[in-house]
Amino acid sequence: MESSAACPDTRAAVRETVAPLWCEALAVESASDEDDFFALGGHSLAALHMIGAVEDVYGLELNGTRDIWDHPTLGAFVTMVAGLVANHRPSGPDGPAGPDGRAPATPAAGTGA
């Protein structure tokens, strides 16, 4: 059985990718791990925008806005996504797998993300 915990390097790489998506969805310049999505003015449409971007970057299927409600701070959301990335194995041959069959912690080159 695999652990859902991500190594610190994976979490750091995911944070580097997710933080700009978070900021874009909220129309803010920066965010700390303690910043709450909804306290910064986030709403359901902004959450859907960010969730969709994260799904596109990592080839994951998240639980929609529920993931933001359950993990409303940037730090908690990044930790949740990093855990999924660490354990994700794409189903198809064109999935975003790295050499070990796992999804990369950073976007693939050429994805435009």
ZIKAZI-V440224 format. One record per residue. PHI is phi in radians with two decimals (999 if undefined). BURIAL is # if it has 16 or more other ideal C-beta (glycine too) atoms within 10 Angstrom, else .. Layout:
# ZIKAZI-V440224
{{PHI;BURIAL} {PHI;BURIAL}}
This chain:
# ZIKAZI-V440224
{{999;.} {-1.57;.} {-1.40;.} {-1.51;.} {-1.35;.} {-1.71;#} {-1.21;.} {-0.98;.} {-1.13;.} {-1.12;#} {-1.06;#} {-1.10;.} {-1.16;#} {-1.14;#} {-1.07;#} {-1.06;.} {-1.51;#} {-1.35;#} {-0.97;#} {-1.13;.} {-1.16;#} {-1.04;#} {-1.13;#} {-1.07;.} {-1.10;#} {-1.68;#} {0.98;.} {-2.12;.} {-1.37;.} {-2.68;.} {-2.61;#} {-1.72;.} {-1.07;.} {-1.53;.} {-1.21;#} {-1.61;.} {-0.93;#} {-1.35;.} {-1.17;.} {-1.51;#} {1.73;.} {-1.13;#} {-2.47;.} {-1.07;.} {-1.19;.} {-1.12;#} {-1.10;#} {-1.10;.} {-1.05;.} {-1.18;#} {-1.02;#} {-1.06;.} {-1.14;#} {-1.12;#} {-1.06;.} {-1.13;.} {-1.12;#} {-1.79;#} {1.17;#} {-1.80;#} {-2.00;.} {-1.55;#} {-1.70;.} {1.05;.} {-1.15;#} {-1.01;.} {-1.12;#} {-1.31;#} {-1.10;.} {-1.35;.} {-2.35;#} {-1.32;#} {-1.62;#} {-0.99;#} {-1.07;.} {-1.17;#} {-1.16;#} {-1.07;#} {-1.06;#} {-1.12;#} {-1.13;#} {-1.07;#} {-1.09;#} {-1.18;#} {-1.08;#} {-1.10;#} {-1.89;.} {-1.38;#} {-2.19;.} {-1.03;#} {-1.43;.} {-1.94;.} {-1.19;.} {-1.69;.} {-1.15;.} {-1.43;#} {-1.43;#} {-1.56;.} {-1.05;.} {-1.62;.} {1.53;.} {-1.67;#} {-1.15;#} {-1.23;#} {-1.35;#} {-2.07;#} {-1.06;#} {-1.22;.} {-1.10;.} {1.50;.} {-1.48;.} {1.37;.} {-1.57;.}}
